Amino acid sequence: MTEETFWQATWRWIKIIARKLLAPGVALLIIAGAVLLVAIGFKELQIGGLLGKLFGKPDPAKKAIDIANTVPPGRVDAEGNLIPIGKPDSKGIKQVQVVPIEEPGLFSNPDTVIIKPPGEEKPIEVKLPDGVKAKDIDSVVIVSPEIMVVTVKDTSDITTKTVDDLLGKYGDQGDARP
């Protein structure tokens, strides 16, 4: 094992000092910029990811969608083989592949969410009921082209009853879940 040179040790200490001293200053500048943009009128800012990267927060090893798309070990056919996603079991129930909702950007239409179903080339734009915004949506389950289930985030100001009332305005098209 070789010994660290003076310059390597100096560079290592500079990186440590920069992370410990400069990162909070940069974080304050990012927060001040975000406050300024919100004051101007940009309401949909997400700076948490920037701050996490700045302070070295590692990405999770497994994301929730990866976990949802794993086949449970008990989901086997009569021969003991795992039943893949999209294939029905003995009761005719399919495990559906989960796809993420594309995160709404700064200039995205707040009245729609965009998803890309498995096997599709083009993403699908799902129109939301009046009064429901993309930032409030946690998940969308498309049951058929006319029926959908809209899940409202726990942190949203919109209640499930409000979404049900709005969906009811368009006929019996869907169901909202908390």
Buried (B, 14 or more C-beta within 10 A) or exposed (E): EEEEEEEEEEEEEEEEEEEEEEBEEBBEEBEEEBEEBEEEEEEBEEBEEBBEEBEEEEEEEEEEEEEEBEEEEEBBEEEEEEBEBEEEEEEEEEBBBBBEBBEBEEEBBBBBBBBBEEEEEEEBEBEBBEEBBBBBBBBBBBEEEEEBBBBBEEEBEBEBEBBBEBBBEEEEBBBBBE
